[in-house]
């Protein structure tokens, strides 16, 4: 345990030395079990004399954050006067999956000894009173843990994860179901976020290249609507769009894409020009289609491509040219539906 903690701290110290010389360093910590074990040992030792409280129920969240911060809050970038060096850190954390829930219809009594609040119990009672069959699938849609799935170990994992997330500038959540479905990387965009630029005061932080923000105004909205929309027809339409979004965001190991290629293909999806392709060919059909479109775009509008690549932004005239190129490529002008 102590060796793992020392190894992580040593790696950060080496990175700090590089930063002090004006270099840029990245520390990747892929095993936090040593820190967790040390935290658990400290809590158990301190709490043992107080009657043996459960370490996970007795530990204070702010104390846990303070424990982790001694390592993680050593990151940062120096200003030009100090050499402009930087130290970034990436933590890889595996969450503890909850136990499998029983495949049955639950009653209010099943939640009697569960760690849920009164408001959640009232929601469940309302569903049962209305004759709704409260199953695992229903509870999952309502984001309510099924009885038997919220164990002490699961709560401990959640507490660890929350403490680390609160110290970070953002987090990326990978989804096992998405991975099994072939999405690469298997990112859950609804639950991943960035805090870069939040609370920076006078200095305006920027998490995305400006061009990406301009070409993907509907991305989060489309995903949110797909999750919430229960109408079958609208749901199918949205599903095609989501399939297209996921296809252009799927990236195989070692595959490199320029910022211009990302912008052009994302904009094609956002304009709805790949919905039919997604319906007929799925993710692979979309990937083949955008690959051919990208070759076409490079030969047709090299000026716009260069603008994006050099500035990571796009002018209004560049947007209009890119939109026209997309529309003409994917359908004859007379067949195109208007795009807002």
N, C-alpha and C positions, 0 to 999 in steps of 0.2 A: 504493500500500500504506500509506504513512505517513499519508496523508490519512484513510483509513478508520479507522485506529487512533485518530487524533486526534479524529475525529468522535464515535466511541463514548465516548472519555474526556470530551469536552466535554459530551456529553449527560448523563453521570453527574454531572458537576460542577454542571450546572444543576439536576438533580434533588436534589443534596445541598443546594443553596441553598434550594430549596422546602421540603425536610425541616427545615432549620434554622429556618424560619419557622413550623413546626407544621403544614405541609401534607403531603398524601400524594402521592407521585410514583411513576409507573411508567415504566421505561425498557425499550423493546423493541429488541433488537439482532437484526436479521434478516440480517446479513451478517458472518461471521467470517473471510472469506477474507483480509482484511488482516492479522489477527492470526496466521493460519496461515502466511501468506507471510513475515511478520517472524520468526516462530519458526523456520521452515525456513531463512531466510537466516542467522540467528544460529548455528544448529546447524552448517550447512554451513561457515560461516566458522571456527568454533571447532574443528571436527573435521577440516578440510582438512589442517591441519599434522600431524595424527596418522595420516595414511595414507589419508585419503579414505573413512572408514567411511560406510556408508549412513546418512543422517541419521535415518531412522525406526528403524533397528536400534540406533543408537548413542545416541539421545536417552533420557534418564532420565525416567520418568513423574513423579517428584516434582518435577523441575525444570520440566516442562511445567505442572504444576498451579500452581507458584509463579508462573510467567509469567502465567497466566490470572488468578490470584487478585488481582493488583494492580488489576484492573478489577472483577471480579465480587464480591469480598468487601467492597465498599464499601456493600452493601445493608444494611438493618436498620431497626428501629423504635426511636425514642427513647422514654424513659419520660415520664410526665406532667410531671416536674420540668423536663424539657428541651423541653417543648412537644408531645410525643406525635406528632411528625411521623414519616413513614415513607418508605422508598425500597425499592421492589421492582424486580426485573429479570426479564425473560423473554428467553431466548435461543432463536432459531430456527436449527436446525442440520440441514442436508441431508446424510444419510449417502451414502457412495459404494456403489452397488449392486455386488455381486460379478459377475464375468463369468458368462455362461450355462454351466452344466455340460453335458457331453456326455450325450446320451440313450442310455446303454448300461449293461450290467452291468459293474461294476468288480471287478478282482482285487486281491489284496494288493500286487502289484507297482505298481499305479497310485498307491499311497500312499507309494511308496518315497522320493520327493523332496519330499513334502508336509510342511508345518509342523504335524504332529500328534504327540502324545506316544505313548509306548509303550503306555499303557493303552488309548488309542483304537485303536491297531494290533491289540492283543490282542482287543478287542471285534469288530473287523472280521474277524479270522481265525476267531473263534468262529462268527460268522454264516456265513462261507463253508464252514467245516468241517461245519456243520449243513445245508448245502445251500440256504441262503437266497440269493435273487437280490439282490445288493447294487446297488440302483439309486438314482437321485437321490431318489426319493420315500422310500425306506427310510432313507437317510442323513438326510434332512430331519426325519423323525420322531424320529431319534436325536440330532438337533442336532449332526451331524457334517458339516463342510464337504466338499463333493464335490471330488475332485481337479481342480485348475486354477482353483478359485474363490477361493483365498486368496492374493492377490497382495500385493506390497509396498504398492501404493496402497490396497488394501482394509484392510490392517493399519494403515496410517497413519490412515485414517479412523476405525477402531475406537479407536486410541490417542487421537486428538483427542477423540472422543466420550466415552470413559471418563474422560479428564481433566476434562472439563467437568461430567459427571454427578457426579463425586466432590465437586465444589464446590457443587452445588446442593442445594436442599431437596426435590428430587423431580424427576421428569421424566414427560412424556407422549409416548408413541411413536405415531405415525400410520402406519397400514398401507395400502400401495398397493392390495392386493387388496380390503381392506374398502371403500376409497374407490370402486373400480370396481364393487363390488357394490351401491353406493347408500347405505352407512352414512354419516351425517353427525352429528357429526364422526367421522372414521374412526380412532377410538382403538383401540389394541391393549391391552385391560385387563389381560391376563396379564403383560405386560412393562412396564406403566406403574406408577409408585408414588409415594408421598409420604413424605418424612421429617419433615414438620412435626410437632413434638411429641416427636421422638426426641432423647434426651439433653438435655432442657430442665431437668432437675433439679427444683427446687421448683416452678417455673412449669409448669403442665400445658398443653402445646400441644394444639391441637385442629384436625385437618385436615378434619373433616367436621362438619356440623350433627348434633347428637345424634339427631334424628329419622331422618336418612338411615341412620345405623348401625343403628338399631332395625328399620327396614323392609327392610333388604337383608342379612340374616345369611347367606343362601345364595348370594349373587351370585358371589363368587369360587369357592366350592365347585362350583357348577353348571358354571362355565366350565372349571375344572380337570378335572372328571369327564368333560366332553365331549371334552377333548383326550386323556385317557388311556383312555377307555372304548372297547374294541374289540368289545363285544357289539352286534350290529346292532339288536336290538329296544330295548335300553336306550339305545343311541345315538340312535335316532329320537325317543324320548321326550325325551331331553335336548336334542336339536336343536330341538324345538318350543319348549322353555323358553328356550333361548338366542336363538331368533328373537324371542321376546316381549321378552326383556331388551334386545336390540339395538334393537327398534322403539321402546321407551319412552325409550331413551337417544339416539335419533336426533333431532337438532335442526337445523333449516334455518337458513340465514343470516338474521339479524334476528329470529328467533323467540325470544320471551322467555317463560320459565316461572317461576312462583312456586315457592318452596320447598314449599308445601303441595301444589301439583299434582304436583311431582316425587315427593314422598313417597307420595301416594295411588296414583299409577299404578305406581310401583315395588312397592308393597306388594301390589297386585293381581296383578302378575306373580309375586312371590315366593310367593303362596298358591296358585299353579298354576291360577288361574281363566282365564288367557288361553292356556293350552296348546292347547286345541281351536281357538280363534280363529286362533292362529299356524299350526296344521296346515292349516286350510281357506283362510285368506286371506293368509298370509305377513305380511311387515312392514307393508304398506299396510293390510291388514285389521286388524292390531293397533292401528295408529295411529288409524284411524277409530273403533275400538271404545273405546279409552281416552279419546278426545276427548269422546265421548258420555257415558262414565261420569263424567268430570270435571264436566260440566255437571250431571249428576244429583247428584253428591256435594255440590256447592256449594249446591244447594237443599235437600238432605236433612239434611246435618250441618254447617251453617254454624258452629256452635260449635267443632267439632273443627278445621275449616279455619282459623278465626281463631286458635285456640291454637297450631297449627303455625306460622302466618305470623308471629305476634307473638313467640314464644319459640324458634322453630326446634327445638322438642322436642315430645314428645307423652306424655301421662300414660297409665297402664295402662288407665284407663277409656276414654280417647280411642282407644287401640289397639283395644280390644274393640269400640267403636262403629264404627270404620273397617272392621274385619274383617267385622263383621256386615253393614254396608252393601255391601261388595264381594261377599260371598257371596250375599246376596239379589238383588243386581242381575244377577249372571251366571248364576244357575241357581235353579230352585225349591229350597227347602230339602231336600225329600226326595231330590233327585237329586245333592246335593253329596257329594263324597267327603271324608272327614275330612282335615284338614290338621294336621300336627304343629306 
